[in-house]
Amino acid sequence: MITVSVFYLNTAGGKPDINYYLNQLLPMVQRSLAPLATHGS
């Protein structure tokens, strides 16, 4: 099992940007981890 944690800066007035995570970060993580995927497990 692989666990991925995402951290963002705690700045005054800063808010998590869900669109960034869904449209930029998650696809990048998927591309990065794809070579580690195993078949038939």
PDB file of N, CA, C and O in Angstrom, chain B, residues numbered from 101:
ATOM      1  N   MET B 101       0.836  -1.171   0.000  1.00  0.00           N
ATOM      2  CA  MET B 101       0.000   0.000   0.000  1.00  0.00           C
ATOM      3  C   MET B 101       0.886   1.242   0.000  1.00  0.00           C
ATOM      4  O   MET B 101       1.899   1.305   0.697  1.00  0.00           O
ATOM      5  N   ILE B 102       0.484   2.216  -0.789  1.00  0.00           N
ATOM      6  CA  ILE B 102       1.193   3.493  -0.857  1.00  0.00           C
ATOM      7  C   ILE B 102       0.254   4.564  -0.338  1.00  0.00           C
ATOM      8  O   ILE B 102      -0.910   4.620  -0.733  1.00  0.00           O
ATOM      9  N   THR B 103       0.750   5.406   0.536  1.00  0.00           N
ATOM     10  CA  THR B 103      -0.024   6.522   1.059  1.00  0.00           C
ATOM     11  C   THR B 103       0.619   7.817   0.594  1.00  0.00           C
ATOM     12  O   THR B 103       1.831   7.999   0.714  1.00  0.00           O
ATOM     13  N   VAL B 104      -0.196   8.708   0.065  1.00  0.00           N
ATOM     14  CA  VAL B 104       0.291  10.009  -0.402  1.00  0.00           C
ATOM     15  C   VAL B 104      -0.344  11.080   0.472  1.00  0.00           C
ATOM     16  O   VAL B 104      -1.565  11.132   0.613  1.00  0.00           O
ATOM     17  N   SER B 105       0.481  11.923   1.052  1.00  0.00           N
ATOM     18  CA  SER B 105      -0.005  13.048   1.857  1.00  0.00           C
ATOM     19  C   SER B 105       0.291  14.335   1.114  1.00  0.00           C
ATOM     20  O   SER B 105       1.357  14.499   0.522  1.00  0.00           O
ATOM     21  N   VAL B 106      -0.671  15.245   1.153  1.00  0.00           N
ATOM     22  CA  VAL B 106      -0.514  16.537   0.487  1.00  0.00           C
ATOM     23  C   VAL B 106      -0.581  17.618   1.554  1.00  0.00           C
ATOM     24  O   VAL B 106      -1.518  17.661   2.352  1.00  0.00           O
ATOM     25  N   PHE B 107       0.409  18.479   1.562  1.00  0.00           N
ATOM     26  CA  PHE B 107       0.463  19.578   2.514  1.00  0.00           C
ATOM     27  C   PHE B 107       0.439  20.893   1.754  1.00  0.00           C
ATOM     28  O   PHE B 107       0.936  20.972   0.630  1.00  0.00           O
ATOM     29  N   TYR B 108      -0.123  21.902   2.344  1.00  0.00           N
ATOM     30  CA  TYR B 108      -0.096  23.226   1.748  1.00  0.00           C
ATOM     31  C   TYR B 108       0.316  24.219   2.812  1.00  0.00           C
ATOM     32  O   TYR B 108       0.165  23.964   4.007  1.00  0.00           O
ATOM     33  N   LEU B 109       0.833  25.341   2.377  1.00  0.00           N
ATOM     34  CA  LEU B 109       1.319  26.357   3.308  1.00  0.00           C
ATOM     35  C   LEU B 109       0.169  26.938   4.119  1.00  0.00           C
ATOM     36  O   LEU B 109      -0.920  27.180   3.598  1.00  0.00           O
ATOM     37  N   ASN B 110       0.427  27.152   5.378  1.00  0.00           N
ATOM     38  CA  ASN B 110      -0.550  27.761   6.264  1.00  0.00           C
ATOM     39  C   ASN B 110      -0.285  29.262   6.290  1.00  0.00           C
ATOM     40  O   ASN B 110       0.418  29.766   7.166  1.00  0.00           O
ATOM     41  N   THR B 111      -0.853  29.961   5.329  1.00  0.00           N
ATOM     42  CA  THR B 111      -0.649  31.410   5.236  1.00  0.00           C
ATOM     43  C   THR B 111      -1.932  32.130   5.632  1.00  0.00           C
ATOM     44  O   THR B 111      -3.026  31.578   5.519  1.00  0.00           O
ATOM     45  N   ALA B 112      -1.790  33.345   6.088  1.00  0.00           N
ATOM     46  CA  ALA B 112      -2.954  34.140   6.482  1.00  0.00           C
ATOM     47  C   ALA B 112      -3.910  34.280   5.308  1.00  0.00           C
ATOM     48  O   ALA B 112      -3.522  34.750   4.239  1.00  0.00           O
ATOM     49  N   GLY B 113      -5.148  33.876   5.503  1.00  0.00           N
ATOM     50  CA  GLY B 113      -6.157  34.006   4.452  1.00  0.00           C
ATOM     51  C   GLY B 113      -6.081  32.928   3.387  1.00  0.00           C
ATOM     52  O   GLY B 113      -6.900  32.908   2.469  1.00  0.00           O
ATOM     53  N   GLY B 114      -5.104  32.026   3.496  1.00  0.00           N
ATOM     54  CA  GLY B 114      -4.963  30.970   2.500  1.00  0.00           C
ATOM     55  C   GLY B 114      -6.028  29.895   2.659  1.00  0.00           C
ATOM     56  O   GLY B 114      -6.407  29.543   3.776  1.00  0.00           O
ATOM     57  N   LYS B 115      -6.504  29.381   1.541  1.00  0.00           N
ATOM     58  CA  LYS B 115      -7.518  28.331   1.556  1.00  0.00           C
ATOM     59  C   LYS B 115      -7.100  27.240   0.572  1.00  0.00           C
ATOM     60  O   LYS B 115      -6.489  27.535  -0.456  1.00  0.00           O
ATOM     61  N   PRO B 116      -7.421  25.994   0.878  1.00  0.00           N
ATOM     62  CA  PRO B 116      -7.132  24.925  -0.079  1.00  0.00           C
ATOM     63  C   PRO B 116      -7.924  25.160  -1.376  1.00  0.00           C
ATOM     64  O   PRO B 116      -9.080  25.581  -1.344  1.00  0.00           O
ATOM     65  N   ASP B 117      -7.295  24.888  -2.482  1.00  0.00           N
ATOM     66  CA  ASP B 117      -7.931  25.059  -3.787  1.00  0.00           C
ATOM     67  C   ASP B 117      -8.296  23.685  -4.327  1.00  0.00           C
ATOM     68  O   ASP B 117      -7.456  23.009  -4.921  1.00  0.00           O
ATOM     69  N   ILE B 118      -9.545  23.265  -4.125  1.00  0.00           N
ATOM     70  CA  ILE B 118      -9.969  21.924  -4.510  1.00  0.00           C
ATOM     71  C   ILE B 118      -9.838  21.695  -6.013  1.00  0.00           C
ATOM     72  O   ILE B 118      -9.530  20.582  -6.440  1.00  0.00           O
ATOM     73  N   ASN B 119     -10.065  22.718  -6.812  1.00  0.00           N
ATOM     74  CA  ASN B 119      -9.927  22.560  -8.264  1.00  0.00           C
ATOM     75  C   ASN B 119      -8.486  22.259  -8.648  1.00  0.00           C
ATOM     76  O   ASN B 119      -8.239  21.457  -9.549  1.00  0.00           O
ATOM     77  N   TYR B 120      -7.534  22.892  -7.974  1.00  0.00           N
ATOM     78  CA  TYR B 120      -6.126  22.610  -8.241  1.00  0.00           C
ATOM     79  C   TYR B 120      -5.809  21.161  -7.899  1.00  0.00           C
ATOM     80  O   TYR B 120      -5.167  20.461  -8.681  1.00  0.00           O
ATOM     81  N   TYR B 121      -6.259  20.712  -6.732  1.00  0.00           N
ATOM     82  CA  TYR B 121      -5.974  19.343  -6.316  1.00  0.00           C
ATOM     83  C   TYR B 121      -6.588  18.335  -7.267  1.00  0.00           C
ATOM     84  O   TYR B 121      -5.941  17.353  -7.632  1.00  0.00           O
ATOM     85  N   LEU B 122      -7.834  18.565  -7.676  1.00  0.00           N
ATOM     86  CA  LEU B 122      -8.520  17.610  -8.546  1.00  0.00           C
ATOM     87  C   LEU B 122      -7.987  17.623  -9.974  1.00  0.00           C
ATOM     88  O   LEU B 122      -7.884  16.573 -10.608  1.00  0.00           O
ATOM     89  N   ASN B 123      -7.649  18.805 -10.480  1.00  0.00           N
ATOM     90  CA  ASN B 123      -7.281  18.929 -11.890  1.00  0.00           C
ATOM     91  C   ASN B 123      -5.788  18.928 -12.164  1.00  0.00           C
ATOM     92  O   ASN B 123      -5.375  18.649 -13.289  1.00  0.00           O
ATOM     93  N   GLN B 124      -4.964  19.234 -11.163  1.00  0.00           N
ATOM     94  CA  GLN B 124      -3.521  19.304 -11.373  1.00  0.00           C
ATOM     95  C   GLN B 124      -2.776  18.266 -10.537  1.00  0.00           C
ATOM     96  O   GLN B 124      -2.017  17.456 -11.070  1.00  0.00           O
ATOM     97  N   LEU B 125      -2.995  18.296  -9.244  1.00  0.00           N
ATOM     98  CA  LEU B 125      -2.202  17.466  -8.343  1.00  0.00           C
ATOM     99  C   LEU B 125      -2.523  15.977  -8.468  1.00  0.00           C
ATOM    100  O   LEU B 125      -1.608  15.165  -8.604  1.00  0.00           O
ATOM    101  N   LEU B 126      -3.797  15.604  -8.425  1.00  0.00           N
ATOM    102  CA  LEU B 126      -4.135  14.185  -8.497  1.00  0.00           C
ATOM    103  C   LEU B 126      -3.692  13.532  -9.807  1.00  0.00           C
ATOM    104  O   LEU B 126      -3.140  12.432  -9.764  1.00  0.00           O
ATOM    105  N   PRO B 127      -3.906  14.157 -10.968  1.00  0.00           N
ATOM    106  CA  PRO B 127      -3.393  13.547 -12.196  1.00  0.00           C
ATOM    107  C   PRO B 127      -1.863  13.403 -12.185  1.00  0.00           C
ATOM    108  O   PRO B 127      -1.334  12.422 -12.708  1.00  0.00           O
ATOM    109  N   MET B 128      -1.151  14.370 -11.596  1.00  0.00           N
ATOM    110  CA  MET B 128       0.304  14.277 -11.523  1.00  0.00           C
ATOM    111  C   MET B 128       0.711  13.096 -10.637  1.00  0.00           C
ATOM    112  O   MET B 128       1.633  12.355 -10.978  1.00  0.00           O
ATOM    113  N   VAL B 129       0.033  12.924  -9.513  1.00  0.00           N
ATOM    114  CA  VAL B 129       0.334  11.794  -8.632  1.00  0.00           C
ATOM    115  C   VAL B 129       0.028  10.482  -9.337  1.00  0.00           C
ATOM    116  O   VAL B 129       0.807   9.535  -9.232  1.00  0.00           O
ATOM    117  N   GLN B 130      -1.079  10.404 -10.046  1.00  0.00           N
ATOM    118  CA  GLN B 130      -1.425   9.187 -10.783  1.00  0.00           C
ATOM    119  C   GLN B 130      -0.355   8.852 -11.823  1.00  0.00           C
ATOM    120  O   GLN B 130       0.043   7.695 -11.953  1.00  0.00           O
ATOM    121  N   ARG B 131       0.109   9.854 -12.558  1.00  0.00           N
ATOM    122  CA  ARG B 131       1.160   9.611 -13.556  1.00  0.00           C
ATOM    123  C   ARG B 131       2.447   9.153 -12.877  1.00  0.00           C
ATOM    124  O   ARG B 131       3.145   8.278 -13.389  1.00  0.00           O
ATOM    125  N   SER B 132       2.759   9.740 -11.731  1.00  0.00           N
ATOM    126  CA  SER B 132       3.997   9.401 -11.036  1.00  0.00           C
ATOM    127  C   SER B 132       3.970   7.987 -10.472  1.00  0.00           C
ATOM    128  O   SER B 132       4.995   7.306 -10.458  1.00  0.00           O
ATOM    129  N   LEU B 133       2.812   7.543 -10.011  1.00  0.00           N
ATOM    130  CA  LEU B 133       2.715   6.228  -9.382  1.00  0.00           C
ATOM    131  C   LEU B 133       2.348   5.108 -10.345  1.00  0.00           C
ATOM    132  O   LEU B 133       2.446   3.935  -9.985  1.00  0.00           O
ATOM    133  N   ALA B 134       1.932   5.439 -11.547  1.00  0.00           N
ATOM    134  CA  ALA B 134       1.523   4.422 -12.523  1.00  0.00           C
ATOM    135  C   ALA B 134       2.572   3.346 -12.739  1.00  0.00           C
ATOM    136  O   ALA B 134       2.207   2.174 -12.826  1.00  0.00           O
ATOM    137  N   PRO B 135       3.875   3.681 -12.834  1.00  0.00           N
ATOM    138  CA  PRO B 135       4.877   2.627 -13.041  1.00  0.00           C
ATOM    139  C   PRO B 135       4.963   1.645 -11.871  1.00  0.00           C
ATOM    140  O   PRO B 135       5.495   0.547 -12.040  1.00  0.00           O
ATOM    141  N   LEU B 136       4.465   2.002 -10.712  1.00  0.00           N
ATOM    142  CA  LEU B 136       4.535   1.121  -9.550  1.00  0.00           C
ATOM    143  C   LEU B 136       3.344   0.169  -9.465  1.00  0.00           C
ATOM    144  O   LEU B 136       3.335  -0.749  -8.646  1.00  0.00           O
ATOM    145  N   ALA B 137       2.349   0.389 -10.307  1.00  0.00           N
ATOM    146  CA  ALA B 137       1.143  -0.439 -10.262  1.00  0.00           C
ATOM    147  C   ALA B 137       1.496  -1.884 -10.609  1.00  0.00           C
ATOM    148  O   ALA B 137       2.296  -2.148 -11.506  1.00  0.00           O
ATOM    149  N   THR B 138       0.883  -2.803  -9.882  1.00  0.00           N
ATOM    150  CA  THR B 138       1.084  -4.216 -10.159  1.00  0.00           C
ATOM    151  C   THR B 138      -0.171  -4.793 -10.758  1.00  0.00           C
ATOM    152  O   THR B 138      -1.274  -4.326 -10.470  1.00  0.00           O
ATOM    153  N   HIS B 139      -0.018  -5.787 -11.575  1.00  0.00           N
ATOM    154  CA  HIS B 139      -1.156  -6.422 -12.224  1.00  0.00           C
ATOM    155  C   HIS B 139      -1.425  -7.760 -11.558  1.00  0.00           C
ATOM    156  O   HIS B 139      -0.500  -8.495 -11.209  1.00  0.00           O
ATOM    157  N   GLY B 140      -2.708  -8.067 -11.386  1.00  0.00           N
ATOM    158  CA  GLY B 140      -3.095  -9.358 -10.852  1.00  0.00           C
ATOM    159  C   GLY B 140      -2.968  -9.474  -9.349  1.00  0.00           C
ATOM    160  O   GLY B 140      -2.945 -10.585  -8.819  1.00  0.00           O
ATOM    161  N   SER B 141      -2.884  -8.345  -8.641  1.00  0.00           N
ATOM    162  CA  SER B 141      -2.793  -8.464  -7.183  1.00  0.00           C
ATOM    163  C   SER B 141      -4.096  -8.080  -6.534  1.00  0.00           C
ATOM    164  O   SER B 141      -4.210  -8.119  -5.309  1.00  0.00           O
TER     165      SER B 141
END
